Amino acid sequence: MNLQQWRDSGDYFDFEGHQVFSRIEGDGPPLLLIHGYPTASWDWNKIWPQLTDKFQCITLDMLGFGFSDKPRQPYSISTQADIYIKLLEQQGVKACHIVSHDYGDTVAQELLARHNENSLPFKVCSLNLLNGGLFPETHRPVLIQKLLLSPLGSILVRLMNRETLARNLRKIFAPNTPPTEQEIDEFWYLINHNNGHLVMHRLIHYMVERRQNRSRWVEALQFTDVPLRLTDGMLDPISGAHLVARYKQLIPNADIICLQDVGHYPQIEAPQLVLSSILTKIQQSLI
């Protein structure tokens, strides 16, 4: 499947006057996939066919990302969580497994916090986390992320182009698993769609939210009965080996799969290893 086919086989739903792109495919237990920043649900395309053989896979492009609307307004993790909840409620989902990556990990932490509070309208059966800033003290943003968050952010976004993205992606993928030129083209197309590059500095406010909500989102992982697994690309400069070390310190009975020669995008760099980890954890949660 190529990117155009991915879009053509998706759908849109309304969230507070905005159009949100979604993809739902397959039969079986519901599996929610939550993408990261600054990309989109297309991130899951390499493991999507195998997952849809076993699950009803549900994903979307969050507001400000991919094929969804990109309003020039403030963005919040709580609102992104609300969007997923609306989609699952529309589908009548009462329980689901979750796989998340990067920014999506933070959205998943908010969903997990609500699950722990019994305020979520569905049950979380398991949570598989991929590389992401689970703990603000271990998150190591690259320079462009810091600049986007600064007062220069609104200027910088107007100067961004494909080559800016390419340079920064190559820094966070592992040396032996770099993004292909086609993948960079696809990432840039998704970011640039609807002039999405112009809201990147608004979306990156999640870095501030992580600090403000550290207790809520870290405790969501520490005090839950939901089976958790972290599958982490260890060569990721943003959330690699140093994140794993902190995870072991903070999370009881930490279940971790370390991908030694993989960077920030394990589902793209090592899809079969990620697929195996996800399927194994979900199977264990059923026992």
C-alpha positions as CSV (number, residue, x, y, z in Angstrom):
1,M,0.0,0.0,0.0
2,N,1.3,3.5,-0.8
3,L,0.4,6.7,0.9
4,Q,-2.3,7.7,-1.5
5,Q,-4.0,4.3,-1.1
6,W,-3.7,4.7,2.7
7,R,-5.6,8.0,2.4
8,D,-8.2,6.7,0.0
9,S,-9.1,3.7,2.2
10,G,-9.5,6.0,5.2
11,D,-12.4,8.2,6.4
12,Y,-13.0,11.4,8.2
13,F,-15.1,12.3,11.3
14,D,-15.9,15.6,12.9
15,F,-14.4,16.7,16.2
16,E,-15.5,20.2,17.4
17,G,-15.9,21.4,13.8
18,H,-12.6,19.9,12.5
19,Q,-12.2,17.0,10.2
20,V,-10.1,14.1,11.5
21,F,-8.7,11.4,9.3
22,S,-9.1,7.8,10.5
23,R,-8.3,4.3,9.4
24,I,-10.1,1.2,10.6
25,E,-9.4,-2.3,9.2
26,G,-9.5,-5.9,10.3
27,D,-11.5,-8.2,12.5
28,G,-10.8,-9.3,16.0
29,P,-10.0,-7.6,19.3
30,P,-9.7,-3.8,18.9
31,L,-6.2,-2.4,18.7
32,L,-5.6,1.3,18.9
33,L,-2.4,2.7,17.4
34,I,-1.3,6.2,18.4
35,H,1.3,8.0,16.3
36,G,4.1,10.4,17.2
37,Y,5.3,13.9,16.4
38,P,5.7,15.3,13.7
39,T,4.4,12.5,11.5
40,A,1.1,10.6,11.3
41,S,-0.8,7.3,11.3
42,W,1.1,6.3,8.2
43,D,4.0,5.5,10.6
44,W,2.2,2.1,11.2
45,N,2.1,1.1,7.6
46,K,4.9,-1.5,7.8
47,I,3.2,-3.5,10.5
48,W,-0.4,-2.7,9.5
49,P,-1.1,-5.7,7.2
50,Q,0.1,-8.3,9.8
51,L,-1.9,-6.5,12.6
52,T,-5.1,-6.3,10.6
53,D,-4.9,-10.1,10.2
54,K,-5.4,-10.5,13.9
55,F,-7.1,-7.3,15.2
56,Q,-9.5,-4.6,14.3
57,C,-6.9,-1.9,13.9
58,I,-8.0,1.6,14.7
59,T,-5.9,4.7,14.1
60,L,-6.1,8.3,13.1
61,D,-4.1,11.4,12.4
62,M,-4.3,13.6,15.4
63,L,-5.5,17.2,15.0
64,G,-2.6,19.1,13.5
65,F,-1.1,16.0,11.9
66,G,-1.2,14.2,8.6
67,F,-4.4,14.4,6.6
68,S,-6.4,15.9,9.5
69,D,-7.2,19.6,9.8
70,K,-4.4,21.8,11.1
71,P,-6.1,24.8,12.7
72,R,-3.8,27.6,14.0
73,Q,-4.9,27.3,17.6
74,P,-3.4,25.9,20.9
75,Y,-3.1,22.1,21.0
76,S,-3.2,19.9,24.1
77,I,-2.6,16.3,24.9
78,S,-5.9,16.1,26.7
79,T,-7.7,17.2,23.5
80,Q,-5.9,14.6,21.4
81,A,-7.0,12.0,24.0
82,D,-10.6,13.2,23.6
83,I,-10.4,12.7,19.9
84,Y,-9.4,9.0,20.2
85,I,-12.1,8.5,22.8
86,K,-14.7,9.9,20.4
87,L,-13.6,7.6,17.6
88,L,-13.7,4.5,19.8
89,E,-17.1,5.5,21.1
90,Q,-18.4,5.9,17.6
91,Q,-17.1,2.3,16.9
92,G,-18.8,0.9,20.0
93,V,-15.4,-0.2,21.4
94,K,-15.7,-1.4,25.1
95,A,-12.1,-2.7,25.4
96,C,-8.9,-2.4,23.4
97,H,-5.2,-2.9,23.3
98,I,-3.0,0.2,22.7
99,V,0.3,0.7,20.8
100,S,1.8,4.1,21.0
101,H,5.0,6.0,19.9
102,D,6.7,9.3,20.9
103,Y,4.0,12.1,21.3
104,G,1.5,9.2,21.2
105,D,3.0,7.8,24.4
106,T,2.0,10.9,26.2
107,V,-1.5,10.6,24.8
108,A,-1.6,7.0,25.9
109,Q,-0.4,8.0,29.4
110,E,-3.4,10.4,29.6
111,L,-5.7,7.6,28.5
112,L,-4.2,5.3,31.0
113,A,-4.6,7.9,33.8
114,R,-8.3,8.1,32.9
115,H,-8.5,4.3,32.8
116,N,-7.0,4.1,36.3
117,E,-9.5,6.7,37.5
118,N,-12.4,4.7,36.0
119,S,-13.3,7.7,33.9
120,L,-12.5,6.1,30.5
121,P,-15.5,4.8,28.5
122,F,-13.5,1.7,27.5
123,K,-11.1,-0.7,29.1
124,V,-7.4,-0.7,28.3
125,C,-6.3,-4.3,28.0
126,S,-2.6,-3.8,27.4
127,L,-0.3,-0.9,26.5
128,N,2.8,-1.3,24.3
129,L,5.0,1.8,24.4
130,L,7.6,2.7,21.7
131,N,10.3,5.3,22.0
132,G,8.9,8.5,23.6
133,G,9.3,11.0,26.4
134,L,7.7,9.1,29.2
135,F,9.6,11.1,31.8
136,P,10.4,14.8,31.2
137,E,13.7,14.5,33.0
138,T,15.1,12.0,30.5
139,H,13.6,13.6,27.3
140,R,16.5,15.0,25.2
141,P,15.0,17.1,22.5
142,V,17.1,17.8,19.4
143,L,18.0,21.4,18.6
144,I,15.2,22.1,16.2
145,Q,12.6,21.0,18.9
146,K,14.1,23.4,21.3
147,L,14.0,26.2,18.8
148,L,10.4,25.4,17.8
149,L,9.4,25.7,21.5
150,S,11.2,29.1,21.8
151,P,9.9,32.5,20.7
152,L,11.7,31.8,17.4
153,G,9.3,29.0,16.7
154,S,6.7,30.9,14.7
155,I,9.5,32.2,12.4
156,L,11.3,28.9,12.1
157,V,8.3,27.0,10.8
158,R,8.1,29.3,7.8
159,L,11.6,28.4,6.9
160,M,11.2,24.7,7.2
161,N,11.4,22.4,4.1
162,R,12.0,18.9,3.1
163,E,15.8,19.1,3.6
164,T,15.3,20.5,7.1
165,L,13.2,17.5,8.0
166,A,15.7,15.1,6.3
167,R,18.6,16.4,8.3
168,N,16.8,16.0,11.5
169,L,15.4,12.6,10.8
170,R,18.8,11.3,10.0
171,K,20.0,12.4,13.4
172,I,17.4,10.3,15.2
173,F,17.3,7.1,13.1
174,A,20.1,4.6,13.8
175,P,23.1,4.7,11.5
176,N,22.3,1.3,10.0
177,T,18.6,2.0,9.5
178,P,18.3,5.5,8.1
179,P,15.1,6.8,6.5
180,T,14.9,6.2,2.7
181,E,14.4,9.1,0.4
182,Q,10.8,7.9,-0.2
183,E,10.1,7.8,3.5
184,I,11.4,11.3,3.8
185,D,9.2,12.4,0.9
186,E,6.2,10.8,2.6
187,F,6.9,12.3,6.0
188,W,7.3,15.8,4.5
189,Y,4.1,15.4,2.4
190,L,2.2,14.6,5.5
191,I,3.7,17.4,7.5
192,N,3.3,20.0,4.7
193,H,-0.3,18.9,3.8
194,N,-2.7,21.8,4.6
195,N,0.4,23.9,5.5
196,G,0.9,21.7,8.6
197,H,4.5,22.9,9.0
198,L,3.0,26.2,10.2
199,V,1.6,24.7,13.3
200,M,4.6,22.6,14.4
201,H,5.6,25.1,17.0
202,R,2.1,25.0,18.4
203,L,2.0,21.2,18.6
204,I,5.4,21.0,20.3
205,H,3.9,22.6,23.4
206,Y,3.5,19.0,24.5
207,M,7.1,19.3,25.9
208,V,5.8,21.9,28.4
209,E,2.7,19.8,29.2
210,R,4.9,16.8,30.1
211,R,6.7,18.8,32.8
212,Q,3.4,20.3,34.1
213,N,1.7,16.9,34.2
214,R,4.7,14.8,35.2
215,S,3.1,13.3,38.4
216,R,-0.2,12.4,36.6
217,W,1.4,10.8,33.6
218,V,4.3,9.0,35.4
219,E,2.0,7.7,38.1
220,A,-0.4,6.4,35.4
221,L,2.4,4.0,34.5
222,Q,3.5,3.3,38.1
223,F,0.0,2.5,39.6
224,T,-2.0,0.5,37.0
225,D,-3.2,-3.0,36.6
226,V,-2.8,-2.7,32.8
227,P,0.0,-4.9,31.4
228,L,2.7,-2.6,30.1
229,R,5.7,-3.1,27.8
230,L,8.3,-0.7,26.5
231,T,9.9,-1.6,23.2
232,D,12.8,0.8,22.7
233,G,15.3,1.6,20.0
234,M,18.5,2.0,22.1
235,L,20.4,4.3,19.7
236,D,17.7,7.0,19.8
237,P,19.3,10.2,21.1
238,I,15.9,11.5,22.2
239,S,14.5,8.6,24.2
240,G,16.9,5.6,23.8
241,A,19.1,3.8,26.4
242,H,18.9,6.6,28.9
243,L,15.1,6.3,28.9
244,V,15.3,2.6,29.4
245,A,17.5,3.1,32.5
246,R,15.0,5.5,34.0
247,Y,12.1,3.3,33.2
248,K,13.7,0.5,35.1
249,Q,14.1,2.8,38.1
250,L,10.5,4.0,38.2
251,I,8.2,1.3,36.8
252,P,7.6,-1.8,38.9
253,N,8.4,-5.1,37.3
254,A,9.5,-3.3,34.2
255,D,8.9,-5.3,31.0
256,I,11.3,-3.9,28.3
257,I,12.4,-5.1,24.9
258,C,15.7,-3.4,23.9
259,L,16.4,-3.1,20.2
260,Q,20.1,-2.5,20.2
261,D,20.8,-1.2,16.7
262,V,17.6,0.8,16.3
263,G,16.8,4.5,16.7
264,H,13.7,6.7,17.4
265,Y,11.3,5.1,14.9
266,P,11.5,1.3,15.7
267,Q,8.2,0.5,13.8
268,I,9.9,1.9,10.7
269,E,13.5,0.9,11.3
270,A,12.8,-2.7,12.6
271,P,9.1,-3.4,11.9
272,Q,9.3,-7.2,12.3
273,L,11.0,-6.9,15.7
274,V,8.4,-4.4,16.9
275,L,5.6,-6.6,15.5
276,S,6.9,-9.6,17.4
277,S,7.1,-7.6,20.6
278,I,3.6,-6.3,20.3
279,L,2.0,-9.6,19.5
280,T,3.9,-11.4,22.3
281,K,2.8,-8.8,24.9
282,I,-0.8,-8.9,23.8
283,Q,-0.8,-12.7,23.9
284,Q,0.6,-12.6,27.5
285,S,-2.1,-10.2,28.6
286,L,-4.7,-12.6,27.5
287,I,-3.4,-15.4,29.8
